[in-house]
């Protein structure tokens, strides 16, 4: 049985899967993938003041030392650095204040349950402007790696690189 033809008008309205990844990266936590075994990640919003957004547009931020935690049914980002915006000195912001993250209740309960397990934490991976110009933060539940795990991961990565080189040379 053939399905009915789909109107071109309807195809433009239908939801599209993440085809369009037009976003500008503000800050990236590259160390997180080395120090932690990432389980799953979630995109969340973040509540910012105007001077913080202006400072982020200039690219002056760092999320490498930050972490997220669930407290009183809310998700908070702690120790993320957003530089002061000089033209807004009078009504500026604190550089390392706690910032509230916006997630759905189902995602929040999943994060809370994940952090109750031993050794699990919530780490920020990437902060970026999405295609609509909103600041988004990709966070992940992760488990800290031991030194031998880090060495094994690095050895595997080196072997994969070497294997790729050998395949290119021999083909």
Secondary structure, 3 states (H helix, E strand, C coil): CCCCCCCHHHHHHCCCCCCCCCCEEEEECHHHHHHEEEEEEEEEEECCCHHHHHHHHCCCEECCCCEEEEECCEEEEECCEECCCHHHCCCCCCCCCCEEEECCHHHHHHHHHHHHCCCEEEEEEEEEECCCCCEEEEEEEEEECCHHHHHHHHHHHHHHHHHHHHHHHHC
